[in-house]
């Protein structure tokens, strides 16, 4: 879920300084949210994956946006009507309904390792590629994988032994 608001209302929560909030983990229906920090964009991204998504499989985009707003209202103890009023744009990407993704945000194929070898090979030129799809560990397709891949690329640039 991508939800754009009139303002970054989550930064005005009394008794909490959330000005540098990156990720928020909760027990809400949409349990994971992240901001665009350090950008000043008024966008929250909500994420839900795995077996819990089955409960929402029949919902259309509008209904999924409402689930997201209700989750944020629950997390921040704010009225849904207030969040809905401040919402200026919204978009849902439903990987389960995408005919090309076939339910997966990211996944390995039989050709993945070969492709990773090609994409991570550096000839000393100006372009290096990194990202979650190039991570060789078990957590491919995650933020942790993207960070680990970026770190490996930085080590390559700096010529640090791994």
N, CA and C atoms as an extended XYZ file, in Angstrom:
486
Properties=species:S:1:pos:R:3:atomname:S:1:resname:S:1:resid:I:1 pbc="F F F"
N         0.842       -1.179        0.000 N   UNK     1
C         0.000        0.000        0.000 CA  UNK     1
C         0.882        1.236        0.000 C   UNK     1
N         0.627        2.138       -0.897 N   UNK     2
C         1.285        3.438       -0.891 CA  UNK     2
C         0.213        4.469       -0.578 C   UNK     2
N         0.376        5.160        0.537 N   UNK     3
C        -0.602        6.154        0.956 CA  UNK     3
C         0.087        7.506        1.094 C   UNK     3
N        -0.380        8.478        0.307 N   UNK     4
C         0.159        9.837        0.389 CA  UNK     4
C        -0.861       10.710        1.108 C   UNK     4
N        -0.343       11.492        2.047 N   UNK     5
C        -1.198       12.350        2.859 CA  UNK     5
C        -0.874       13.814        2.627 C   UNK     5
N        -1.763       14.684        3.082 N   UNK     6
C        -1.553       16.138        3.007 CA  UNK     6
C        -0.286       16.541        3.747 C   UNK     6
N        -0.008       15.845        4.840 N   UNK     7
C         1.132       16.184        5.691 CA  UNK     7
C         1.611       14.930        6.396 C   UNK     7
N         2.771       14.999        6.993 N   UNK     8
C         3.306       13.862        7.745 CA  UNK     8
C         2.739       13.897        9.170 C   UNK     8
N         1.484       13.543        9.297 N   UNK     9
C         0.783       13.608       10.572 CA  UNK     9
C         1.417       12.726       11.639 C   UNK     9
N         2.120       11.664       11.252 N   UNK    10
C         2.737       10.763       12.224 CA  UNK    10
C         3.875       11.447       12.985 C   UNK    10
N         4.342       12.573       12.477 N   UNK    11
C         5.397       13.310       13.171 CA  UNK    11
C         4.834       14.234       14.248 C   UNK    11
N         3.521       14.352       14.306 N   UNK    12
C         2.886       15.247       15.282 CA  UNK    12
C         2.195       14.465       16.399 C   UNK    12
N         2.676       13.273       16.686 N   UNK    13
C         2.099       12.464       17.756 CA  UNK    13
C         2.612       13.004       19.092 C   UNK    13
N         1.710       13.387       20.004 N   UNK    14
C         2.160       13.922       21.295 CA  UNK    14
C         3.000       12.896       22.067 C   UNK    14
N         4.006       13.394       22.744 N   UNK    15
C         4.885       12.595       23.614 CA  UNK    15
C         5.733       11.572       22.863 C   UNK    15
N         5.788       11.642       21.526 N   UNK    16
C         6.637       10.743       20.748 CA  UNK    16
C         7.314       11.531       19.643 C   UNK    16
N         8.629       11.435       19.587 N   UNK    17
C         9.349       12.076       18.493 CA  UNK    17
C         9.571       11.034       17.406 C   UNK    17
N         8.758       11.089       16.364 N   UNK    18
C         8.864       10.149       15.253 CA  UNK    18
C         9.437       10.825       14.005 C   UNK    18
N        10.154       11.913       14.205 N   UNK    19
C        10.679       12.664       13.068 CA  UNK    19
C        11.695       11.874       12.251 C   UNK    19
N        12.328       10.876       12.858 N   UNK    20
C        13.287       10.074       12.099 CA  UNK    20
C        12.828        8.624       11.938 C   UNK    20
N        11.516        8.409       12.024 N   UNK    21
C        10.972        7.069       11.879 CA  UNK    21
C        11.238        6.531       10.478 C   UNK    21
N        11.775        5.330       10.415 N   UNK    22
C        11.982        4.644        9.153 CA  UNK    22
C        10.951        3.536        9.001 C   UNK    22
N        10.970        2.567        9.929 N   UNK    23
C        10.072        1.419        9.894 CA  UNK    23
C         9.230        1.376       11.145 C   UNK    23
N         8.026        0.852       10.982 N   UNK    24
C         7.137        0.648       12.104 CA  UNK    24
C         6.610       -0.778       12.000 C   UNK    24
N         6.792       -1.555       13.027 N   UNK    25
C         6.299       -2.931       13.072 CA  UNK    25
C         5.189       -2.992       14.106 C   UNK    25
N         4.105       -3.686       13.790 N   UNK    26
C         2.959       -3.719       14.689 CA  UNK    26
C         2.233       -5.061       14.591 C   UNK    26
N         1.164       -5.171       15.339 N   UNK    27
C         0.283       -6.336       15.265 CA  UNK    27
C        -0.996       -6.013       14.493 C   UNK    27
N        -1.022       -4.887       13.821 N   UNK    28
C        -2.209       -4.456       13.073 CA  UNK    28
C        -2.411       -5.336       11.838 C   UNK    28
N        -3.547       -5.185       11.201 N   UNK    29
C        -3.871       -5.973       10.006 CA  UNK    29
C        -2.809       -5.793        8.924 C   UNK    29
N        -2.317       -4.583        8.760 N   UNK    30
C        -1.151       -4.317        7.915 CA  UNK    30
C        -0.037       -4.019        8.913 C   UNK    30
N         0.841       -4.992        9.153 N   UNK    31
C         1.758       -4.895       10.288 CA  UNK    31
C         3.045       -4.096       10.065 C   UNK    31
N         3.438       -3.884        8.820 N   UNK    32
C         4.711       -3.225        8.540 CA  UNK    32
C         4.457       -1.951        7.735 C   UNK    32
N         5.055       -0.870        8.206 N   UNK    33
C         4.948        0.423        7.522 CA  UNK    33
C         6.323        1.060        7.478 C   UNK    33
N         6.601        1.816        6.424 N   UNK    34
C         7.823        2.602        6.399 CA  UNK    34
C         7.557        3.948        5.766 C   UNK    34
N         8.436        4.874        6.115 N   UNK    35
C         8.325        6.246        5.635 CA  UNK    35
C         9.325        6.464        4.507 C   UNK    35
N         9.363        7.668        4.016 N   UNK    36
C        10.330        8.046        2.992 CA  UNK    36
C        11.513        8.780        3.620 C   UNK    36
N        11.623        8.727        4.948 N   UNK    37
C        12.696        9.424        5.667 CA  UNK    37
C        14.053        9.042        5.092 C   UNK    37
N        14.937        9.934        4.816 N   UNK    38
C        14.965       11.328        5.264 CA  UNK    38
C        14.265       12.312        4.314 C   UNK    38
N        13.622       11.824        3.288 N   UNK    39
C        12.862       12.696        2.388 CA  UNK    39
C        11.711       13.337        3.152 C   UNK    39
N        11.219       14.437        2.659 N   UNK    40
C        10.079       15.087        3.300 CA  UNK    40
C         8.756       14.688        2.647 C   UNK    40
N         8.750       13.574        1.949 N   UNK    41
C         7.523       13.082        1.298 CA  UNK    41
C         6.504       12.664        2.361 C   UNK    41
N         5.255       12.913        2.086 N   UNK    42
C         4.162       12.605        3.007 CA  UNK    42
C         3.564       11.237        2.689 C   UNK    42
N         4.425       10.238        2.535 N   UNK    43
C         4.006        8.915        2.088 CA  UNK    43
C         4.349        7.858        3.133 C   UNK    43
N         3.393        6.977        3.367 N   UNK    44
C         3.630        5.775        4.165 CA  UNK    44
C         3.411        4.576        3.251 C   UNK    44
N         4.302        3.599        3.352 N   UNK    45
C         4.186        2.364        2.590 CA  UNK    45
C         3.846        1.254        3.565 C   UNK    45
N         2.738        0.566        3.303 N   UNK    46
C         2.328       -0.550        4.146 CA  UNK    46
C         2.590       -1.865        3.437 C   UNK    46
N         2.948       -2.879        4.207 N   UNK    47
C         3.325       -4.172        3.629 CA  UNK    47
C         2.731       -5.307        4.440 C   UNK    47
N         2.215       -6.278        3.730 N   UNK    48
C         1.625       -7.479        4.318 CA  UNK    48
C         1.964       -8.635        3.399 C   UNK    48
N         2.440       -9.731        3.962 N   UNK    49
C         2.823      -10.873        3.132 CA  UNK    49
C         2.543      -12.180        3.862 C   UNK    49
N         2.634      -13.258        3.123 N   UNK    50
C         2.498      -14.587        3.707 CA  UNK    50
C         1.054      -14.990        3.948 C   UNK    50
N         0.852      -15.990        4.796 N   UNK    51
C        -0.488      -16.516        5.053 CA  UNK    51
C        -1.532      -15.480        5.477 C   UNK    51
N        -1.177      -14.413        6.213 N   UNK    52
C        -2.207      -13.425        6.565 CA  UNK    52
C        -2.891      -12.778        5.363 C   UNK    52
N        -2.256      -12.816        4.201 N   UNK    53
C        -2.861      -12.184        3.026 CA  UNK    53
C        -4.117      -12.912        2.555 C   UNK    53
N        -4.263      -14.178        2.917 N   UNK    54
C        -5.436      -14.945        2.480 CA  UNK    54
C        -6.737      -14.298        2.949 C   UNK    54
N        -6.720      -13.667        4.114 N   UNK    55
C        -7.921      -13.018        4.649 CA  UNK    55
C        -8.351      -11.823        3.790 C   UNK    55
N        -7.453      -11.310        2.960 N   UNK    56
C        -7.744      -10.125        2.159 CA  UNK    56
C        -7.814      -10.415        0.668 C   UNK    56
N        -7.728      -11.663        0.289 N   UNK    57
C        -7.631      -12.054       -1.122 CA  UNK    57
C        -8.802      -11.563       -1.975 C   UNK    57
N        -9.985      -11.503       -1.423 N   UNK    58
C       -11.164      -11.121       -2.204 CA  UNK    58
C       -11.387       -9.617       -2.262 C   UNK    58
N       -10.573       -8.844       -1.567 N   UNK    59
C       -10.779       -7.400       -1.504 CA  UNK    59
C       -10.221       -6.696       -2.742 C   UNK    59
N       -10.926       -5.653       -3.166 N   UNK    60
C       -10.436       -4.842       -4.279 CA  UNK    60
C        -9.517       -3.740       -3.743 C   UNK    60
N        -8.993       -2.922       -4.638 N   UNK    61
C        -8.033       -1.887       -4.250 CA  UNK    61
C        -8.603       -0.936       -3.201 C   UNK    61
N        -9.826       -0.476       -3.400 N   UNK    62
C       -10.446        0.452       -2.450 CA  UNK    62
C       -10.550       -0.183       -1.065 C   UNK    62
N       -10.989       -1.417       -1.001 N   UNK    63
C       -11.134       -2.094        0.287 CA  UNK    63
C        -9.784       -2.304        0.971 C   UNK    63
N        -8.752       -2.598        0.184 N   UNK    64
C        -7.411       -2.771        0.762 CA  UNK    64
C        -6.872       -1.455        1.308 C   UNK    64
N        -7.170       -0.360        0.632 N   UNK    65
C        -6.773        0.959        1.134 CA  UNK    65
C        -7.469        1.234        2.459 C   UNK    65
N        -8.728        0.870        2.545 N   UNK    66
C        -9.472        1.048        3.803 CA  UNK    66
C        -8.871        0.196        4.921 C   UNK    66
N        -8.438       -1.012        4.612 N   UNK    67
C        -7.767       -1.863        5.605 CA  UNK    67
C        -6.493       -1.178        6.087 C   UNK    67
N        -5.737       -0.599        5.161 N   UNK    68
C        -4.520        0.114        5.525 CA  UNK    68
C        -4.801        1.312        6.414 C   UNK    68
N        -5.808        2.089        6.062 N   UNK    69
C        -6.163        3.248        6.882 CA  UNK    69
C        -6.615        2.819        8.276 C   UNK    69
N        -7.382        1.743        8.335 N   UNK    70
C        -7.832        1.229        9.638 CA  UNK    70
C        -6.644        0.748       10.473 C   UNK    70
N        -5.667        0.124        9.824 N   UNK    71
C        -4.469       -0.339       10.539 CA  UNK    71
C        -3.715        0.855       11.115 C   UNK    71
N        -3.519        1.892       10.311 N   UNK    72
C        -2.826        3.084       10.802 CA  UNK    72
C        -3.609        3.757       11.925 C   UNK    72
N        -4.923        3.815       11.774 N   UNK    73
C        -5.760        4.398       12.828 CA  UNK    73
C        -5.592        3.628       14.132 C   UNK    73
N        -5.519        2.310       14.027 N   UNK    74
C        -5.329        1.472       15.209 CA  UNK    74
C        -3.947        1.692       15.830 C   UNK    74
N        -2.930        1.711       15.011 N   UNK    75
C        -1.548        1.875       15.488 CA  UNK    75
C        -1.360        3.223       16.183 C   UNK    75
N        -1.884        4.282       15.576 N   UNK    76
C        -1.648        5.632       16.080 CA  UNK    76
C        -2.803        6.204       16.899 C   UNK    76
N        -3.840        5.391       17.151 N   UNK    77
C        -5.006        5.828       17.928 CA  UNK    77
C        -5.587        7.123       17.346 C   UNK    77
N        -5.825        7.099       16.048 N   UNK    78
C        -6.412        8.240       15.343 CA  UNK    78
C        -7.699        7.788       14.669 C   UNK    78
N        -8.649        8.664       14.505 N   UNK    79
C        -9.873        8.290       13.791 CA  UNK    79
C        -9.584        8.009       12.309 C   UNK    79
N       -10.169        6.953       11.790 N   UNK    80
C       -10.011        6.622       10.373 CA  UNK    80
C       -10.483        7.791        9.515 C   UNK    80
N       -11.551        8.449        9.939 N   UNK    81
C       -12.085        9.568        9.155 CA  UNK    81
C       -11.056       10.683        8.997 C   UNK    81
N       -10.259       10.932       10.016 N   UNK    82
C        -9.216       11.957        9.938 CA  UNK    82
C        -8.144       11.550        8.928 C   UNK    82
N        -7.724       10.286        8.980 N   UNK    83
C        -6.708        9.811        8.032 CA  UNK    83
C        -7.251        9.824        6.611 C   UNK    83
N        -8.492        9.398        6.447 N   UNK    84
C        -9.114        9.387        5.119 CA  UNK    84
C        -9.201       10.799        4.558 C   UNK    84
N        -9.532       11.776        5.412 N   UNK    85
C        -9.632       13.167        4.971 CA  UNK    85
C        -8.279       13.706        4.501 C   UNK    85
N        -7.185       13.289        5.175 N   UNK    86
C        -5.847       13.769        4.825 CA  UNK    86
C        -5.203       12.981        3.685 C   UNK    86
N        -5.820       11.896        3.257 N   UNK    87
C        -5.279       11.074        2.180 CA  UNK    87
C        -5.448       11.794        0.840 C   UNK    87
N        -4.337       11.955        0.106 N   UNK    88
C        -4.406       12.639       -1.190 CA  UNK    88
C        -4.238       11.690       -2.364 C   UNK    88
N        -3.596       10.543       -2.134 N   UNK    89
C        -3.408        9.558       -3.200 CA  UNK    89
C        -3.118        8.209       -2.560 C   UNK    89
N        -3.483        7.157       -3.279 N   UNK    90
C        -3.233        5.809       -2.770 CA  UNK    90
C        -3.066        4.853       -3.938 C   UNK    90
N        -2.256        3.828       -3.710 N   UNK    91
C        -2.050        2.792       -4.718 CA  UNK    91
C        -1.810        1.469       -4.016 C   UNK    91
N        -2.354        0.422       -4.586 N   UNK    92
C        -2.165       -0.926       -4.053 CA  UNK    92
C        -1.483       -1.775       -5.106 C   UNK    92
N        -0.462       -2.508       -4.695 N   UNK    93
C         0.134       -3.528       -5.546 CA  UNK    93
C        -0.181       -4.862       -4.898 C   UNK    93
N        -0.983       -5.650       -5.557 N   UNK    94
C        -1.388       -6.949       -5.024 CA  UNK    94
C        -0.655       -8.020       -5.810 C   UNK    94
N         0.468       -8.483       -5.250 N   UNK    95
C         1.306       -9.447       -5.951 CA  UNK    95
C         0.553      -10.731       -6.263 C   UNK    95
N        -0.400      -11.106       -5.418 N   UNK    96
C        -1.154      -12.345       -5.643 CA  UNK    96
C        -2.009      -12.269       -6.905 C   UNK    96
N        -2.430      -11.064       -7.280 N   UNK    97
C        -3.277      -10.895       -8.462 CA  UNK    97
C        -2.492      -10.508       -9.711 C   UNK    97
N        -1.197      -10.281       -9.565 N   UNK    98
C        -0.369       -9.906      -10.706 CA  UNK    98
C        -0.031      -11.165      -11.508 C   UNK    98
N        -0.423      -11.239      -12.786 N   UNK    99
C        -0.205      -12.463      -13.559 CA  UNK    99
C         1.264      -12.772      -13.841 C   UNK    99
N         2.121      -11.772      -13.735 N   UNK   100
C         3.535      -12.012      -13.997 CA  UNK   100
C         4.278      -12.398      -12.719 C   UNK   100
N         3.932      -11.767      -11.610 N   UNK   101
C         4.581      -12.089      -10.333 CA  UNK   101
C         4.075      -13.426       -9.793 C   UNK   101
N         2.841      -13.766      -10.134 N   UNK   102
C         2.227      -15.027       -9.704 CA  UNK   102
C         2.311      -15.219       -8.192 C   UNK   102
N         2.062      -14.132       -7.467 N   UNK   103
C         1.994      -14.212       -6.014 CA  UNK   103
C         3.281      -13.916       -5.290 C   UNK   103
N         4.369      -13.741       -5.991 N   UNK   104
C         5.649      -13.514       -5.329 CA  UNK   104
C         6.177      -12.125       -5.637 C   UNK   104
N         6.662      -11.474       -4.641 N   UNK   105
C         7.308      -10.177       -4.839 CA  UNK   105
C         8.675      -10.397       -5.478 C   UNK   105
N         9.381      -11.395       -4.997 N   UNK   106
C        10.716      -11.698       -5.492 CA  UNK   106
C        10.955      -13.187       -5.282 C   UNK   106
N        11.551      -13.821       -6.237 N   UNK   107
C        11.820      -15.249       -6.094 CA  UNK   107
C        12.981      -15.644       -6.995 C   UNK   107
N        13.632      -16.727       -6.613 N   UNK   108
C        14.751      -17.243       -7.393 CA  UNK   108
C        14.250      -18.261       -8.414 C   UNK   108
N        14.944      -18.333       -9.534 N   UNK   109
C        14.659      -19.341      -10.551 CA  UNK   109
C        15.919      -20.184      -10.750 C   UNK   109
N        15.858      -21.139      -11.634 N   UNK   110
C        17.030      -21.950      -11.918 CA  UNK   110
C        18.164      -21.123      -12.521 C   UNK   110
N        17.828      -20.005      -13.127 N   UNK   111
C        18.848      -19.151      -13.750 CA  UNK   111
C        19.347      -18.030      -12.835 C   UNK   111
N        18.831      -17.958      -11.627 N   UNK   112
C        19.168      -16.840      -10.740 CA  UNK   112
C        20.660      -16.739      -10.452 C   UNK   112
N        21.296      -17.820      -10.060 N   UNK   113
C        22.728      -17.760       -9.693 CA  UNK   113
C        23.583      -17.297      -10.874 C   UNK   113
N        23.281      -17.784      -12.065 N   UNK   114
C        24.029      -17.358      -13.255 CA  UNK   114
C        23.820      -15.870      -13.494 C   UNK   114
N        22.582      -15.424      -13.379 N   UNK   115
C        22.288      -13.996      -13.573 CA  UNK   115
C        22.993      -13.157      -12.514 C   UNK   115
N        23.020      -13.623      -11.272 N   UNK   116
C        23.718      -12.892      -10.213 CA  UNK   116
C        25.215      -12.780      -10.525 C   UNK   116
N        25.794      -13.866      -11.028 N   UNK   117
C        27.216      -13.834      -11.397 CA  UNK   117
C        27.489      -12.760      -12.443 C   UNK   117
N        26.628      -12.672      -13.437 N   UNK   118
C        26.806      -11.685      -14.509 CA  UNK   118
C        26.606      -10.271      -13.971 C   UNK   118
N        25.546      -10.066      -13.194 N   UNK   119
C        25.201       -8.722      -12.728 CA  UNK   119
C        26.148       -8.185      -11.660 C   UNK   119
N        26.801       -9.071      -10.935 N   UNK   120
C        27.710       -8.605       -9.879 CA  UNK   120
C        29.168       -8.577      -10.330 C   UNK   120
N        29.446       -9.024      -11.537 N   UNK   121
C        30.814       -8.990      -12.054 CA  UNK   121
C        31.181       -7.536      -12.352 C   UNK   121
N        32.338       -7.112      -11.863 N   UNK   122
C        32.762       -5.723      -12.068 CA  UNK   122
C        34.058       -5.693      -12.839 C   UNK   122
N        34.079       -4.908      -13.886 N   UNK   123
C        35.279       -4.802      -14.718 CA  UNK   123
C        36.062       -3.526      -14.429 C   UNK   123
N        35.735       -2.859      -13.307 N   UNK   124
C        36.416       -1.620      -12.944 CA  UNK   124
C        35.757       -0.390      -13.536 C   UNK   124
N        34.681       -0.593      -14.293 N   UNK   125
C        33.966        0.522      -14.919 CA  UNK   125
C        33.144        1.314      -13.920 C   UNK   125
N        32.366        2.272      -14.407 N   UNK   126
C        31.631        3.181      -13.521 CA  UNK   126
C        30.319        2.631      -12.959 C   UNK   126
N        29.888        1.462      -13.406 N   UNK   127
C        28.581        0.965      -12.966 CA  UNK   127
C        28.725       -0.336      -12.190 C   UNK   127
N        28.122       -0.344      -11.014 N   UNK   128
C        27.996       -1.549      -10.193 CA  UNK   128
C        26.523       -1.691       -9.841 C   UNK   128
N        26.058       -2.893       -9.774 N   UNK   129
C        24.657       -3.134       -9.460 CA  UNK   129
C        24.583       -3.865       -8.130 C   UNK   129
N        23.629       -3.453       -7.294 N   UNK   130
C        23.378       -4.170       -6.049 CA  UNK   130
C        21.878       -4.112       -5.784 C   UNK   130
N        21.435       -4.930       -4.873 N   UNK   131
C        20.020       -4.953       -4.518 CA  UNK   131
C        19.617       -6.309       -3.988 C   UNK   131
N        18.393       -6.381       -3.526 N   UNK   132
C        17.909       -7.596       -2.867 CA  UNK   132
C        17.956       -8.830       -3.763 C   UNK   132
N        17.777       -8.653       -5.056 N   UNK   133
C        17.787       -9.799       -5.968 CA  UNK   133
C        19.182      -10.365       -6.187 C   UNK   133
N        20.208       -9.605       -5.816 N   UNK   134
C        21.581      -10.066       -6.020 CA  UNK   134
C        22.177      -10.680       -4.758 C   UNK   134
N        21.441      -10.688       -3.697 N   UNK   135
C        21.899      -11.274       -2.438 CA  UNK   135
C        21.881      -12.794       -2.557 C   UNK   135
N        22.920      -13.431       -2.071 N   UNK   136
C        23.048      -14.887       -2.221 CA  UNK   136
C        22.637      -15.665       -0.976 C   UNK   136
N        22.214      -14.994        0.056 N   UNK   137
C        21.790      -15.679        1.277 CA  UNK   137
C        20.352      -16.165        1.198 C   UNK   137
N        19.855      -16.673        2.292 N   UNK   138
C        18.502      -17.251        2.298 CA  UNK   138
C        17.396      -16.207        2.346 C   UNK   138
N        17.733      -14.960        2.656 N   UNK   139
C        16.709      -13.933        2.806 CA  UNK   139
C        16.589      -13.023        1.592 C   UNK   139
N        16.787      -13.593        0.411 N   UNK   140
C        16.660      -12.832       -0.826 CA  UNK   140
C        15.276      -12.185       -0.889 C   UNK   140
N        15.203      -10.988       -1.439 N   UNK   141
C        13.918      -10.317       -1.581 CA  UNK   141
C        13.496       -9.568       -0.331 C   UNK   141
N        14.442       -9.238        0.546 N   UNK   142
C        14.114       -8.510        1.776 CA  UNK   142
C        14.943       -7.227        1.850 C   UNK   142
N        14.551       -6.359        2.761 N   UNK   143
C        15.322       -5.146        2.992 CA  UNK   143
C        16.724       -5.513        3.465 C   UNK   143
N        16.802       -6.511        4.343 N   UNK   144
C        18.110       -6.949        4.834 CA  UNK   144
C        19.010       -7.393        3.680 C   UNK   144
N        18.423       -8.087        2.717 N   UNK   145
C        19.188       -8.538        1.551 CA  UNK   145
C        19.680       -7.346        0.734 C   UNK   145
N        18.841       -6.353        0.558 N   UNK   146
C        19.244       -5.155       -0.195 CA  UNK   146
C        20.392       -4.450        0.512 C   UNK   146
N        20.294       -4.334        1.836 N   UNK   147
C        21.360       -3.682        2.596 CA  UNK   147
C        22.659       -4.473        2.526 C   UNK   147
N        22.567       -5.789        2.663 N   UNK   148
C        23.766       -6.634        2.598 CA  UNK   148
C        24.407       -6.550        1.218 C   UNK   148
N        23.602       -6.547        0.170 N   UNK   149
C        24.123       -6.439       -1.185 CA  UNK   149
C        24.789       -5.082       -1.402 C   UNK   149
N        24.167       -4.031       -0.912 N   UNK   150
C        24.748       -2.694       -1.021 CA  UNK   150
C        26.069       -2.592       -0.275 C   UNK   150
N        26.115       -3.237        0.880 N   UNK   151
C        27.357       -3.241        1.660 CA  UNK   151
C        28.469       -3.969        0.896 C   UNK   151
N        28.114       -5.085        0.269 N   UNK   152
C        29.095       -5.827       -0.512 CA  UNK   152
C        29.596       -4.985       -1.697 C   UNK   152
N        28.701       -4.268       -2.334 N   UNK   153
C        29.091       -3.396       -3.438 CA  UNK   153
C        30.018       -2.290       -2.944 C   UNK   153
N        29.697       -1.718       -1.781 N   UNK   154
C        30.568       -0.679       -1.205 CA  UNK   154
C        31.948       -1.251       -0.909 C   UNK   154
N        31.996       -2.473       -0.392 N   UNK   155
C        33.293       -3.112       -0.117 CA  UNK   155
C        34.084       -3.313       -1.414 C   UNK   155
N        33.390       -3.652       -2.481 N   UNK   156
C        34.050       -3.821       -3.775 CA  UNK   156
C        34.645       -2.495       -4.234 C   UNK   156
N        33.868       -1.424       -4.131 N   UNK   157
C        34.336       -0.095       -4.546 CA  UNK   157
C        35.558        0.314       -3.728 C   UNK   157
N        35.474        0.065       -2.429 N   UNK   158
C        36.550        0.477       -1.511 CA  UNK   158
C        37.706       -0.535       -1.476 C   UNK   158
N        37.521       -1.635       -2.213 N   UNK   159
C        38.522       -2.716       -2.277 CA  UNK   159
C        38.840       -3.267       -0.900 C   UNK   159
N        37.771       -3.528       -0.135 N   UNK   160
C        37.903       -4.132        1.197 CA  UNK   160
C        37.689       -5.631        1.044 C   UNK   160
N        38.544       -6.430        1.636 N   UNK   161
C        38.372       -7.888        1.594 CA  UNK   161
C        37.086       -8.279        2.293 C   UNK   161
N        36.413       -9.272        1.745 N   UNK   162
C        35.156       -9.717        2.340 CA  UNK   162
C        35.323      -10.959        3.169 C   UNK   162
